Amino acid sequence: MSACATAPITDFASPASISIRYDPFLVRAAEVGVEAQAHCQEYNKNAAVTDRSSLGGGWEVMTFDCR
């Protein structure tokens, strides 16, 4: 059984970075970027994509540095 996620899911977050998992059929990459930017702004930083990878089951993960 698989679950549907209509919102990005934070897998890891720290003041230096954030990794967000999402289903690209339900969530646009731009929405993931908005969530990452909101996280980094808590530390007066901006989000910069450092990695984007595909997982099994249709999931993708984007990792951002907070700079």
DALINFEN-V762080 format. One record per residue. N is the residue number from 1. RES is the residue in one small letter. OMEGA is omega in radians with two decimals (* if undefined). BURIAL is b if it has 16 or more other C-alpha atoms within 10 Angstrom, else e. D_LAST is the distance of its C-alpha to the last C-alpha in Angstrom with 1 decimal. Layout:
# DALINFEN-V762080
N:RES:OMEGA:BURIAL:D_LAST / N:RES:OMEGA:BURIAL:D_LAST
This chain:
# DALINFEN-V762080
1:m:3.09:e:38.4 / 2:s:-3.13:e:34.9 / 3:a:3.08:e:32.9 / 4:c:3.10:e:31.4 / 5:a:-3.14:e:28.0 / 6:t:3.08:e:27.6 / 7:a:3.08:e:24.2 / 8:p:-3.14:b:21.1 / 9:i:3.11:e:21.2 / 10:t:3.10:b:18.3 / 11:d:-3.11:e:19.1 / 12:f:3.08:e:16.4 / 13:a:3.06:b:13.7 / 14:s:3.08:e:12.1 / 15:p:-3.08:e:9.4 / 16:a:-3.07:e:7.4 / 17:s:3.07:b:8.6 / 18:i:3.05:b:11.4 / 19:s:-3.05:b:14.5 / 20:i:3.10:b:16.8 / 21:r:3.14:b:20.4 / 22:y:3.06:b:22.5 / 23:d:-3.06:b:25.8 / 24:p:3.07:b:25.4 / 25:f:-3.09:e:28.9 / 26:l:-3.07:e:28.1 / 27:v:3.10:e:24.4 / 28:r:3.12:e:22.7 / 29:a:3.12:b:19.4 / 30:a:3.10:e:18.3 / 31:e:3.10:e:19.1 / 32:v:3.10:b:16.8 / 33:g:3.10:b:13.9 / 34:v:3.12:e:15.0 / 35:e:3.12:b:15.0 / 36:a:3.14:b:11.6 / 37:q:3.11:b:10.3 / 38:a:3.11:e:12.7 / 39:h:-3.09:b:11.5 / 40:c:3.12:b:7.9 / 41:q:3.06:e:9.6 / 42:e:-3.13:e:11.7 / 43:y:-3.13:e:9.2 / 44:n:3.14:e:8.6 / 45:k:3.09:b:5.1 / 46:n:3.14:b:5.3 / 47:a:3.06:b:6.4 / 48:a:-3.13:b:7.0 / 49:v:3.08:e:10.4 / 50:t:3.14:e:11.1 / 51:d:3.05:e:14.7 / 52:r:-3.10:e:17.5 / 53:s:3.11:e:20.8 / 54:s:3.08:e:24.1 / 55:l:3.05:e:25.9 / 56:g:3.09:e:29.6 / 57:g:3.10:e:31.2 / 58:g:-3.14:e:29.1 / 59:w:3.00:e:25.8 / 60:e:3.10:b:22.5 / 61:v:3.00:b:19.1 / 62:m:3.10:b:15.7 / 63:t:-3.11:b:12.8 / 64:f:2.91:b:9.1 / 65:d:3.02:b:6.0 / 66:c:-3.07:b:3.8 / 67:r:*:e:0.0
